[in-house]
Amino acid sequence: MENTSTLKILSWNVNGLRAAAKKGFLQWVMQEKPDILCIQETKLSPDQLPFDLQHVEGYYLYINSAVRKGYSGVALYTKYKPKEVKYSFGVEKFDLEGRIILADYEDFLLCTLYFPNGQASLERLEYKMEFYEAFLAYLDRELHRGKRIIVCGDVNTAHREIDLARPKANEQTSGFLPMERRWIDKLVSYGFFDTFRVFNQEPNHYTYWDMKSRARDRNVGWRIDYFFVDQVLRDMLESAFILPGVTGSDHCPVGITIKVPEQRLLRLPELTA
């Protein structure tokens, strides 16, 4: 039987990476020691990245920024260097907003994304749905190539009524519209599992709270940050969790631990200093 090692993978919409850094982000990373950390809503370009965020001891950094300053953006801190990293699934208008990092670790393809928010206008809702469908087409191609896939990030949609505090009041709100929720149904139909719900079927577990109304104090939230894995990786999954006690953003981190073949992992270049 092949020996395995456990990877801890975390994902967090930090609502501005520089702002999070002022609230203890780096200390938190050193405490949690994730093997891979996926960040959404960095709100900076590479030239705006402070030295201490660019050179985190023991981690490679990959960053994808929006053309528009102070908007969107994703980043990947990883102890193991992927075989290949891409920043697009082939649709130019989505590439402009810096929402995509696709990291191929050979044993699995990690897709970390900051999905669009559709609340601003019907045009942005249409953009969001087009982004959803283009990503699903990309996943379908990769699945047919035999890839094992992890999808994580801020999906900007609560899937079921259990996933937000006030489902009835938000039935007509983007983030809980039937069309958005059906897209997650479609993702699940492709053989993906909502990792948190593999282990926890209880209500009142959220990952986002409106800051203006102090909703976090009352736990009036939404679960819109996810890890999805395919069937093969579902069998290798050890845990999935939410870290609601971590502050510094209007979102909190989410994570999984997953078993991977030890020999394959040892062949990936690891930063040690």
Secondary structure, DSSP 8 states (H G I E B T S, - for coil): ---EEEEEEEEEE-SSHHHHHTTTHHHHHHHH--SEEEEE-----GGG--HHHHS-TT-EEEEE--SSTTS--EEEEESB--SEEES-SS-HHHHTTT-EEEEE-SS-EEEEEE-----S-HHHHHHHHHHHHHHHHHHHHHHHTT--EEEEEE-----SGGGBS-TGGGTTSTTS-HHHHHHHHHHHHTT-EEHHHHH---S---SEE-TTTTHHHHT-EE--EEEEE-HHHHTTEEEEEE-TT--SSSB--EEEEEEEEHHHHHTS-B---
